[in-house]
Amino acid sequence: MTCASATLAVWASAWLAGATASDDVLDALAPWSEAHDVLAADDGIASATDLPGPGGRPTSVALLLAAVRRAAPRGQARLVLAAPGDVRGLPGPGRFSREATAAGEGVLFPDAALGLVPSPIADGVVRWTVYAVPDSGPVPEYVPLNDAERGLRGQVREAASVIADLGVARHRPGVREEIAASLRRRPRALWPDGMPPQALRVLQQADEVDAILSAAAGDAPGGALSSSAAVARSDALRPIASAVRVARRAAVAEAVRVLVSVPRT
């Protein structure tokens, strides 16, 4: 689904550009968890950012934002969506890259040399761990939203026949209702005023495709695929999942570009 990291990347960038208030950033994170706290990954980054380190008392996202602003007053955030075998956007080997890949998401502040990875630590609590990222790596390849949107649709069409051959809908007659219910249960992300309409549309489409992926990846109640069918299913779904990540990164990057470029009075 559109994730907490996407929300923070967009809103924090808008806040650094003076387009929104810090309270708005905190409110935007609320759909993802009742509470969010922050810890530095080690004593070195704790000292550099004035954030609590391991074993310390967690602090708030508001103080995290202040630390980012001190390090890079006009910086921008970059959404990281990584998976095993898909390391696009990662800065290279290091703790941040490992943890972001394990979590499937993260936020980079290249100008501040910081990376954040969210993880649920208790019911209703998400912790953002702050990592030093001295080298954020090359700027990711620019993907126009039109291309990302076409790529998402194209991958869905290409894999549709394979998924149909696996009999997902045939063996699970209620799968459409299952997908609709899954979408209704997902947190409803909040976005700043001035969010590009196409970026919003692409994020919504990516959520819809992701719900289909989740349904297609699961076995029917009481049944299980053969090993060969499971491999065929995984092969069919992998490029669609990659297209979803590409589309989300492109949508967030475009949103950040637009929001930080609006002149402020």
C-alpha positions in Angstrom: 0.0 0.0 0.0 1.0 3.6 -0.2 3.2 3.7 2.9 4.1 5.8 5.9 7.4 6.6 4.2 5.7 8.1 1.2 3.6 10.3 3.5 6.6 11.5 5.4 8.7 12.1 2.2 6.0 14.3 0.7 5.0 16.2 3.8 8.5 16.7 5.2 9.6 18.1 1.8 6.7 20.4 1.8 7.4 21.5 5.3 11.1 22.2 4.6 10.0 24.3 1.6 7.7 26.3 3.9 4.5 25.0 2.3 3.0 23.5 5.4 3.3 23.5 9.2 5.0 20.8 11.3 1.7 19.9 12.9 0.3 19.1 9.5 3.2 16.6 9.0 2.3 14.9 12.3 -1.4 14.8 11.4 -0.6 13.3 8.1 1.2 10.4 9.8 -1.7 9.6 12.1 -3.6 7.2 9.7 -0.5 4.9 9.7 -0.4 4.6 13.5 -1.7 6.1 16.7 1.8 7.0 17.8 5.1 7.6 16.1 8.5 7.9 17.9 12.1 8.3 16.9 15.5 6.9 17.9 18.9 7.3 16.4 20.4 4.0 15.2 23.7 4.5 17.2 25.4 6.9 19.5 27.3 8.6 16.7 24.2 9.7 14.8 22.5 10.5 18.2 25.3 13.0 18.9 25.3 14.5 15.4 21.5 15.0 15.5 20.7 15.6 19.2 18.3 12.7 19.0 18.2 9.9 21.6 20.2 6.9 20.8 19.8 3.2 21.5 18.6 2.7 25.1 17.4 6.3 25.3 13.9 7.6 25.7 12.3 7.9 22.2 11.5 11.3 21.0 8.9 12.8 18.7 8.7 13.3 14.9 8.6 17.0 15.6 12.1 16.9 17.0 13.2 14.7 14.1 12.0 17.3 11.6 13.9 19.9 13.6 17.1 17.8 13.3 16.6 17.4 9.6 16.1 21.2 9.2 19.3 21.9 11.1 21.2 19.6 8.8 19.7 20.8 5.6 17.3 23.8 5.9 16.0 23.5 2.3 16.5 19.8 1.7 14.1 17.4 0.1 13.2 13.8 0.9 13.4 10.8 -1.4 11.1 7.8 -1.1 12.9 4.5 -1.0 11.0 1.3 -1.9 13.4 -1.6 -2.1 13.0 -5.4 -2.2 15.5 -8.3 -2.5 16.8 -8.1 -6.1 15.5 -4.5 -6.6 17.9 -2.0 -5.0 17.0 1.0 -7.1 17.2 4.2 -5.1 19.3 2.7 -2.3 22.5 4.6 -1.4 24.7 1.5 -1.5 25.7 -1.0 1.2 25.2 0.0 4.8 22.8 -0.3 7.7 20.2 2.0 6.2 20.1 0.0 2.9 19.8 -3.3 4.8 17.0 -2.1 7.1 15.1 -0.3 4.3 15.2 -3.5 2.2 13.9 -5.6 5.1 11.1 -3.1 5.8 10.4 -2.5 2.1 10.4 1.2 2.6 12.4 4.2 3.9 13.0 7.9 3.5 16.3 9.5 2.4 17.2 13.1 3.1 20.3 13.3 0.9 21.2 16.9 1.8 21.0 16.0 5.5 22.9 12.7 5.1 20.1 11.0 7.0 17.9 8.0 6.3 14.8 6.9 8.2 13.2 3.5 8.4 9.8 2.9 10.0 8.9 -0.3 11.9 6.0 -1.3 14.1 7.3 -1.9 17.6 4.0 -2.3 19.5 0.3 -2.2 18.8 -0.4 1.4 17.5 3.3 2.5 17.7 5.6 3.0 14.7 9.3 3.8 15.4 11.4 5.8 12.9 15.0 4.8 13.2 17.5 7.4 12.0 20.7 6.3 10.2 23.7 8.1 8.9 23.9 8.1 5.1 27.0 10.0 4.3 26.8 9.1 0.6 23.2 8.9 -0.8 24.4 7.5 -4.1 23.6 8.8 -7.5 20.3 10.6 -8.1 17.8 7.9 -9.2 16.8 7.8 -12.9 14.0 10.2 -13.6 10.8 8.3 -14.5 8.1 10.5 -16.0 4.7 9.8 -14.4 3.2 9.0 -17.8 5.8 6.3 -18.3 5.3 4.9 -14.8 1.5 4.8 -15.3 1.8 3.1 -18.7 4.3 0.6 -17.2 2.0 -0.3 -14.4 -0.9 -0.9 -16.8 1.3 -2.8 -19.2 2.7 -5.2 -16.6 -0.9 -5.9 -15.3 -2.0 -6.8 -18.8 1.0 -8.9 -19.5 0.6 -11.0 -16.3 -3.2 -11.2 -16.4 -3.3 -14.3 -18.6 -0.8 -16.1 -16.4 -2.7 -15.2 -13.3 -5.9 -16.4 -14.9 -4.2 -19.7 -15.8 -3.4 -20.2 -12.2 -7.1 -20.1 -11.5 -7.1 -17.4 -8.7 -10.6 -16.2 -9.5 -11.9 -19.6 -10.4 -10.8 -21.2 -7.1 -11.8 -18.1 -5.0 -15.1 -16.9 -6.3 -15.2 -14.1 -3.7 -11.8 -12.7 -4.6 -13.2 -9.5 -6.1 -15.0 -8.7 -2.8 -11.8 -9.7 -1.0 -9.8 -7.1 -3.0 -12.5 -4.4 -2.4 -12.5 -5.1 1.4 -8.7 -5.0 1.5 -8.7 -1.5 -0.1 -11.4 -0.3 2.3 -9.2 -1.5 5.3 -6.1 0.3 4.2 -5.2 3.6 5.8 -6.4 6.6 3.8 -3.3 8.7 3.2 -3.5 12.5 3.6 -1.7 14.8 1.1 -0.9 18.5 1.1 -2.8 21.1 -0.9 -1.2 21.5 -4.3 -0.6 17.7 -4.7 -0.4 17.1 -8.5 -3.6 15.3 -9.6 -1.7 12.8 -11.8 0.5 11.8 -8.8 -2.6 11.2 -6.7 -4.1 9.1 -9.5 -1.0 7.0 -9.9 -0.8 6.4 -6.2 -4.4 5.3 -6.2 -3.8 3.0 -9.1 -0.7 1.5 -7.4 -2.8 0.8 -4.3 -5.4 -1.0 -6.4 -2.9 -3.1 -8.2 -1.2 -3.9 -4.9 -4.5 -5.2 -3.5 -4.8 -7.4 -6.5 -1.2 -8.6 -6.0 -2.0 -9.5 -2.4 -5.0 -11.5 -3.4 -3.2 -13.3 -6.2 -0.3 -14.2 -4.0 -2.5 -16.0 -1.4 -3.8 -19.5 -1.7 -7.5 -20.3 -1.7 -8.8 -21.4 1.7 -8.0 -25.1 2.2 -5.9 -25.3 -0.9 -2.3 -24.8 -1.9 -0.5 -24.5 -5.2 1.9 -27.1 -6.5 5.5 -26.0 -6.3 5.7 -25.5 -10.1 2.4 -23.4 -10.0 3.8 -21.4 -7.0 7.0 -20.6 -9.0 4.9 -19.6 -12.1 2.7 -17.4 -9.9 5.8 -15.7 -8.3 7.3 -15.1 -11.7 4.1 -13.6 -13.0 3.7 -11.3 -10.0 7.3 -10.1 -9.6 7.3 -7.6 -12.5 3.9 -6.2 -11.4 5.3 -5.6 -7.9 8.3 -3.9 -9.4 6.0 -1.7 -11.5 4.1 -0.7 -8.4 7.3 0.4 -6.7 8.4 2.4 -9.8 5.0 4.1 -10.0 4.9 5.0 -6.3 8.5 6.4 -6.4 7.7 8.4 -9.5 4.5 9.8 -8.0 6.2 10.9 -4.8 9.1 12.4 -6.7 6.8 14.4 -8.8 4.8 15.5 -5.8 7.9 16.7 -4.0 9.1 18.5 -7.1 5.9 20.4 -7.5 5.4 21.2 -3.9 8.8 22.6 -3.3 8.8 24.6 -6.5 5.8 26.7 -5.7 6.9 30.3 -4.8 6.1 31.3 -1.2 5.1 34.8 -0.2 
